[in-house]
Amino acid sequence: MTIAKKYFQKQLANADFRNSYLEEKVKLDIEYQLEELKKDIQTRKTIKELIKRVNSIEQYVMSA
């Protein structure tokens, strides 16, 4: 294991760090998914495909 991985694992043992890290990860994941949805809208994907994308985002948010 590299030094960076060891350091990261050590930091994850700290509850405050772990919570902050996971919160930021969720925010970035949602931001990415919303950008993908925006691209789908701009490229005029079908309504069915757009709803599928929205449902996927909704499921992710509910599970986070």
N, C-alpha and C positions, 0 to 999 in steps of 0.2 A: 504494500500500500504506500502511496506517495505521501510526502509530508503534508501536502495540501489536503488530501483525503483524511489523513489522521487528524489534522487541525479541525476540519469541518465536522468530523464525527465527534470530536471533543466538544465543539461548540453546540452541536445538537443535543448534548446531554443537559445543557442549560435550558430550562423551560421557557424563559423569556425569549431567548434567541430562537428556539424552535418555533414558538408561536409566531413571532415576527416573520421568520423565514417562510413559514407555510402561508401566512396571510399575504405576503408579497407575491409568492408563487401563484396563489389563486388569482390575485388581481391581474398578474401578467397573462395567465392562461385565459382569463375571461376577455381581456383586452385583445389578445390574439384572435380568439374566436369571433369577437365582434368585428374585427378588421376583415376577417374572412367572409363574414356575412355581408359586410358592406361591399366587398368585391363581387360577391354573388349577385347582389342587387344591381350593381352597376353593369354587370355583364348580362343582365336580364335572364337570370335562371328562372326556371318554372316555379310557380307558386308552391307546388308540392315539394320541390327541392329546398325552397326558402323555409317553408314550415318545418321540414325535417331538420334544417340547420338550427332554427330557433328552438325546437324541442330538445335538440342535443345540448344547446347552451343552458336551457332551463334545467335539464337533468343534472348537468355539471354543477350548477349553482346550488341546487337542492342537496346534492351529495357533499358539497364542500362545507 
